[in-house]
Amino acid sequence: MYNALVLRRSWAMRVVYTVGAGVLLSILPASAALLVGQGWELKGATLAGAPGGKPFVAEGRAPIGTGGIGPAGEAARDRALANAVLKAVTELKGQAWVEANRDAVEAELLSDPKTFLTGVPKAKAPAIDAEGKQAIVVVSATVDMVLLRQAIERLGRDGSKVRYPRVLVAVTEEIVRRPAPDPAAETAIKDLLATAGVPVVDVQGMDDNRRRSIADAIRQGESDAAEGLRKEFRCEIVLVGEAFAEEGPPELGMVRCEARVEVKAYYADTAQLLCAKSATAPAVRPTVLIAGKEALRVAGEKVGRQVLESLSTGRTTLIQVHVTGCRSFQWLTDIEAVLEAVDGVNTVERRAADIANGIGAWDVVGPGATAEAIAQALHDCASPRLRVTEATGHAVTAEVVE
């Protein structure tokens, strides 16, 4: 039994690529990605791109100016792509939310709609309205619903844009039996995070020895090592990991490589683990180096999406509070009550209560809690009176002054 996979190139040449049904299932992901990268569109066997891809059909209009139908058609196409993303936003959040947050939606989600598209959009030739004043274009575009949902979450409940932490990325890479010529997985992770609005530390000329030293330092779990990285690179999150690609059995006369990327993200001020993520990906290309780099890139993109999701939800994880000079259990109880009253705090867990040495420590967890809000609450505490000595992204230290 055979399946026919029909392909169309942009200049309308048609061919039929016929393979055995069992073989089609095994080679489709890598081979399809290769063909699309060369300008082919799949017909009858959709290449959805990201797993969360969903198609939308939308119309766009633009006035026809002195430039004629050409520029107007391009503008109408861009508007249609934005309307496709708008339909996806409306499906996820509802019309009422879209209307209530119209400005934020326009500025953050629709200003560059291609960010949320996967695959190649299909557009009909521009038409002209009955009055001859506007160009009309209808497009069919696949929206990455996972990426769009993450972008919506970053807007926050009131539509205001949520601030991401500044991230340092250090991933060592290897195509087995030979070093990777440049960091394909690390670059893919950086690009995906930066595109989503995450501030990424740009470290020029970092070699694998430096990457390994960063990884070793942060994996020790010592706050001093983490604090040193935070001050050196001015980062809040340190993302370290390893990536490798290995050659497998050849496929269709070309080289097949399988890559695996593993990363861990740590808070730079506490060395606390935020998340651990991994992904694998295949690639089929003419040479080992090209196949290895492509597999690393795709696996890096997958991991980047996972890390982005953790960064979106990671803002709700714990903030560590450390207070010195606590000479009574009543003071510990009073400080605990102050922490529990901070807006957005769900739970306050006491980690240390060493009255002999005057030390109190808590883990504070909540969806809207911030170190700044906790520091302000401690500063305003009437009894005991406290002086905040330091507040970073996920840690606050203070001392009793009475």
C-alpha positions in Angstrom: 0.0 0.0 0.0 1.3 3.4 -0.9 0.4 7.0 -0.1 0.9 10.0 -2.4 2.1 13.2 -0.8 1.4 16.1 -3.2 3.8 19.0 -3.0 3.5 22.4 -4.6 6.2 25.0 -5.1 5.6 28.7 -5.2 5.9 28.9 -8.9 3.1 26.3 -9.4 5.1 23.3 -10.4 3.5 20.1 -9.1 5.1 16.8 -8.4 4.0 13.7 -6.6 6.3 12.1 -4.0 5.3 8.5 -3.4 6.6 6.4 -0.6 5.5 3.3 1.3 2.9 4.0 4.0 5.1 2.7 6.8 8.1 4.7 5.6 6.0 7.9 5.3 5.3 7.9 9.0 9.0 7.6 9.9 10.5 10.2 7.5 7.7 12.8 7.4 8.9 15.1 10.2 12.4 15.5 9.0 11.8 15.3 5.3 8.9 17.6 5.4 10.9 20.2 7.3 13.6 19.9 4.7 11.2 20.4 1.8 9.4 23.4 3.4 12.8 25.0 4.1 13.5 24.8 0.3 10.2 26.6 -0.5 7.7 23.7 -0.8 4.2 23.7 0.6 2.5 20.4 1.6 -0.9 19.6 0.2 -2.9 16.7 1.7 -0.5 16.1 4.5 -0.3 19.3 6.6 2.9 20.5 8.2 1.4 22.2 11.2 4.7 23.3 12.7 4.3 23.7 16.4 2.1 21.1 18.2 -0.3 23.8 19.2 -0.9 25.0 15.6 -4.5 25.9 14.6 -5.6 27.3 11.2 -7.7 30.5 10.9 -9.1 32.2 7.8 -9.3 36.1 8.0 -9.8 39.1 5.8 -7.8 42.3 5.6 -8.5 45.6 3.9 -6.4 48.6 3.0 -7.0 51.8 1.1 -5.7 51.9 -2.5 -3.4 54.9 -2.7 -1.2 56.4 -5.4 0.9 53.3 -5.5 -1.9 51.2 -6.8 -3.1 47.7 -5.9 0.4 46.4 -5.2 1.2 48.2 -1.9 -2.4 48.2 -0.9 -2.5 44.4 -1.3 0.5 44.0 0.9 -1.0 46.2 3.6 -4.3 44.2 3.3 -2.4 41.0 3.7 -0.6 42.2 6.8 -4.0 43.3 8.2 -5.5 39.9 7.4 -2.6 38.1 9.3 -3.3 40.3 12.3 -7.0 39.5 12.1 -6.1 35.8 12.0 -4.2 36.2 15.3 -7.0 38.3 16.7 -9.5 35.5 16.0 -7.2 33.1 17.9 -6.9 35.6 20.8 -10.7 35.9 20.9 -11.1 32.1 20.9 -8.7 31.8 23.8 -9.9 34.8 26.0 -13.4 35.7 24.7 -14.6 38.9 23.0 -15.2 40.8 26.3 -11.5 40.4 27.4 -10.3 41.5 23.9 -12.5 44.6 24.1 -11.4 45.4 27.6 -7.7 45.1 26.7 -7.8 46.4 23.1 -4.8 48.6 23.4 -2.6 45.9 24.9 -3.7 43.4 22.3 -3.0 45.7 19.5 0.4 46.7 20.8 1.7 43.4 22.1 0.0 40.7 20.0 -1.1 42.2 16.7 1.8 44.6 15.9 3.9 41.7 14.6 1.5 38.8 14.0 4.1 36.7 12.2 5.6 36.0 15.6 2.7 33.7 16.3 2.4 32.0 12.9 3.7 28.6 12.1 4.1 27.3 8.5 3.6 29.4 5.4 0.4 31.5 5.3 -1.7 31.1 2.1 -3.2 34.3 0.6 -5.5 34.8 -2.3 -4.8 37.5 -4.9 -5.9 41.0 -3.8 -9.5 41.9 -4.8 -10.9 45.4 -5.0 -14.1 46.4 -3.2 -17.2 47.6 -5.1 -16.3 51.2 -4.8 -12.8 50.7 -6.1 -11.2 52.3 -3.0 -9.9 49.3 -1.0 -7.8 46.2 -1.6 -9.2 43.0 0.0 -7.0 40.0 0.9 -8.2 36.7 2.4 -5.5 34.6 4.1 -5.4 31.2 5.7 -2.8 31.1 8.5 -1.9 28.6 11.2 -1.5 30.2 14.6 0.8 28.7 17.3 -1.8 28.6 20.1 0.8 27.6 22.7 3.0 30.5 22.0 0.1 32.9 21.8 -1.3 31.7 25.1 2.0 32.3 26.7 2.1 35.9 25.3 -1.4 36.5 26.6 -0.4 35.3 30.1 2.5 37.8 30.0 0.0 40.6 29.6 -1.3 39.9 33.1 -4.8 40.0 34.3 -5.3 43.7 33.6 -3.7 43.6 30.1 -0.5 45.3 31.3 2.7 43.7 30.1 4.4 41.4 32.6 8.2 41.9 33.1 10.4 38.9 32.4 13.6 38.3 34.4 16.9 38.8 32.7 18.4 35.5 31.6 21.9 34.2 31.0 22.1 31.2 28.7 25.1 28.8 28.7 24.8 25.5 26.9 27.7 23.3 25.9 27.2 21.5 22.6 28.7 18.5 20.7 28.0 16.6 17.6 29.3 13.2 18.8 33.0 12.7 17.9 33.4 16.3 16.9 32.7 19.7 18.5 29.8 21.7 17.2 31.2 24.6 15.1 28.9 27.1 16.8 26.1 26.9 19.5 23.0 26.0 17.4 20.9 24.9 20.4 21.9 27.9 22.6 21.3 30.3 19.7 17.8 28.8 19.1 16.9 29.1 22.9 18.2 32.7 23.0 16.3 33.7 19.8 13.0 32.2 21.0 13.2 33.8 24.4 14.2 37.2 23.0 11.4 37.1 20.4 9.0 36.5 23.3 10.3 39.6 25.1 12.7 37.9 27.6 15.8 40.1 28.2 18.7 37.7 27.3 22.3 38.5 28.3 24.4 39.0 25.3 27.9 37.5 26.1 30.3 37.9 23.2 33.0 35.2 22.7 31.9 32.8 25.5 33.7 29.5 24.9 32.7 26.0 26.2 35.2 26.2 29.1 33.5 29.3 30.3 30.1 27.7 29.8 31.2 24.7 31.9 32.6 26.9 34.7 29.2 28.7 34.9 27.3 25.4 35.0 29.6 24.0 37.6 29.3 27.1 39.8 25.5 27.3 39.7 25.0 23.5 40.1 26.8 23.6 43.4 23.6 25.2 44.8 25.7 27.8 46.7 24.2 31.2 46.9 27.6 32.9 46.8 28.4 31.3 43.4 25.0 32.3 42.1 25.4 35.8 43.5 28.7 36.2 41.7 27.1 35.3 38.4 24.2 37.7 39.1 26.6 40.6 39.7 29.0 39.7 36.8 26.3 39.4 34.2 23.5 41.4 35.8 21.1 38.5 35.3 18.2 37.1 37.4 18.0 33.6 35.9 20.9 31.4 34.8 20.1 28.8 32.2 22.8 26.1 31.9 22.7 22.8 30.0 24.3 20.3 27.6 23.4 19.4 24.1 24.6 16.7 21.7 23.7 15.3 18.3 24.6 11.8 17.2 24.6 10.3 13.7 22.0 7.5 13.1 21.1 5.2 10.2 21.0 7.0 6.8 17.6 8.0 5.4 16.8 8.4 1.7 20.5 8.5 0.9 21.2 11.4 3.4 22.6 11.7 6.9 20.2 11.5 9.8 21.1 12.9 13.2 19.2 12.8 16.5 19.8 15.6 19.0 19.1 15.9 22.7 19.1 19.2 24.7 18.9 19.3 28.5 18.8 22.5 30.5 18.2 23.7 34.1 17.2 27.2 35.0 18.3 28.7 38.4 17.5 31.9 40.2 20.7 33.8 40.2 20.2 35.3 43.7 19.4 32.1 45.6 20.7 29.2 43.3 17.2 27.8 43.7 16.1 25.5 40.8 13.3 27.0 38.7 12.9 24.2 36.2 14.6 21.3 34.4 13.7 20.7 30.7 14.8 18.4 27.9 13.9 17.7 24.3 15.0 15.6 21.4 14.7 16.2 17.6 15.8 14.5 14.4 17.1 16.1 11.2 18.0 14.7 7.8 20.5 16.6 5.8 23.3 16.0 3.2 26.2 16.1 5.8 26.7 15.2 9.5 27.5 18.7 10.5 24.5 20.2 8.8 22.2 17.5 10.1 23.7 17.8 13.6 23.3 21.5 13.7 19.7 21.4 12.4 18.7 18.7 15.0 20.3 20.8 17.8 18.5 23.9 16.6 15.1 22.2 16.5 15.6 20.6 20.0 16.8 23.9 21.3 13.6 25.6 20.1 11.5 22.9 21.8 13.4 23.4 25.1 13.1 27.2 24.7 9.3 26.9 24.5 9.3 24.8 27.7 11.6 27.3 29.5 9.4 30.2 28.4 6.4 28.5 29.9 8.2 28.1 33.2 9.3 31.7 33.2 5.7 32.7 32.6 4.5 30.7 35.7 7.8 30.9 37.6 6.9 34.4 38.8 4.6 32.7 41.2 7.3 30.6 42.9 8.8 31.3 46.2 10.6 34.4 47.5 13.0 33.7 50.3 12.9 36.1 53.3 15.8 36.2 55.9 15.6 38.4 59.0 18.4 38.8 61.6 18.0 40.2 65.2 14.8 38.2 66.0 15.1 37.8 69.7 11.5 36.5 70.5 9.0 34.1 69.0 6.5 37.0 69.2 8.6 38.9 66.7 8.7 35.9 64.4 4.9 35.6 64.6 4.5 39.4 63.9 6.8 39.2 60.9 4.9 36.2 59.6 1.6 38.1 59.8 3.1 41.0 57.9 4.3 38.6 55.1 0.9 36.9 54.9 -0.8 40.2 54.5 1.1 41.2 51.3 -1.1 41.3 48.2 -0.7 38.2 46.1 0.8 36.0 48.8 -0.8 32.5 49.2 1.4 30.8 51.7 4.2 31.7 54.1 6.3 28.7 55.3 8.8 29.2 58.2 12.2 27.7 57.3 14.1 28.8 60.3 13.4 30.0 63.8 16.7 30.3 65.7 16.0 32.6 68.6 19.4 32.0 70.2 21.1 33.4 67.1 18.3 35.8 66.2 17.5 34.3 62.8 14.2 33.9 61.1 13.7 32.7 57.5 10.6 32.1 55.4 9.5 30.9 52.0 6.8 33.2 50.6 4.7 31.9 47.7 2.0 33.6 45.7 0.9 34.5 42.2 1.3 38.2 42.6 3.9 38.5 45.3 7.1 40.4 44.4 10.3 41.0 46.4 9.6 44.8 46.1 6.2 44.4 47.8 7.6 42.2 50.5 10.5 44.6 51.2 8.1 47.5 51.4 5.9 45.6 53.9 8.8 44.8 56.1 10.0 48.4 56.0 6.5 49.5 57.1 6.3 46.9 59.9 5.6 48.7 63.2 6.6 45.9 65.6 9.3 44.9 65.4 10.9 47.8 63.4 12.9 46.4 60.5 15.5 47.7 58.1 15.6 46.1 54.7 19.3 45.5 53.8 18.8 43.9 50.3 16.0 42.9 47.9 16.7 41.0 44.7 14.3 39.2 42.4 13.7 36.3 44.7 15.2 37.1 48.0 14.8 39.8 50.7 17.0 40.3 53.7 16.3 42.5 56.7 17.4 43.1 60.3 15.5 44.1 63.4 16.5 47.6 64.6 14.9 47.7 68.0 
